[in-house]
Amino acid sequence: MNRFLTVLLFILIPTIAMPLLYMIWSMLFGDVLSVTSILVYVLTGAIFGLIFVGLRLLIVGKLWGE
């Protein structure tokens, strides 16, 4: 059960956090958030999330000896 929760957290955290970080960054630095920019941020966050998940799954797999 711990393995499942760990993998689930590794998947959820980057996928949720990256779009939020991009939106906060753009609001702080005065970029106008249009619908297209929000979509770009969400898609970029999802792509980075998938990359991080792939790398973390490889690392976690090696740590668990799978």
N, C-alpha and C positions, 0 to 999 in steps of 0.2 A: 504493500500500500504506500509506503514512503517513496518508493521509486516512481510510482504513478503520480503522486502529488508533486514531486520534484520536477519531473518532465512537464507536467501541466503548468507549473509556475514559470518554467523556462520558456514555454510557448506564450503564455498570456502576458507576462510583464513587458517584453519588447514590443509586442503587437499593439498593446494599449498605450505604452509610454511614448513611443516614437512620434505618433501624430500629435499627442498632447504637447510634447517638447517643441515640435515645429510650430504649433499654433501659438504657444506662449512666447517663443522667440520672435515670431513675426509681430505679435501684438506689442512686445516691449520695444521693438525697433521701428515701429510706425508703419509697417507694411499694411496696405489695405487688404483685408481678408475677403476675397470674392469667393464665389462658389467653386470656380475652377482651382483657385489656390488651395482651398480646403481639400478638394479632391486629390490634388497633387500631393499635399502633405500626408493624407491618409494612405494613398497608394505607396508613397515612398516609405512611410512608416511600416506598412505591411511587408514591403520588400526587405527592408533592413531587419524586420522581425523574423522573417523566414531565414535570412542568412544567419542571424544570431542563433536561431533555433537549431539550424543544421550544425553549426560549429559546436554549440553546447551539447547537442546529442552525441556528437563524436567524442567530445571530452568526457561526458558522463559515461558513455559506453566504455571508454578506455579505463576510467576509474573503477567501474564495476567489473571489469574484466570480461566483458561480453565480446 
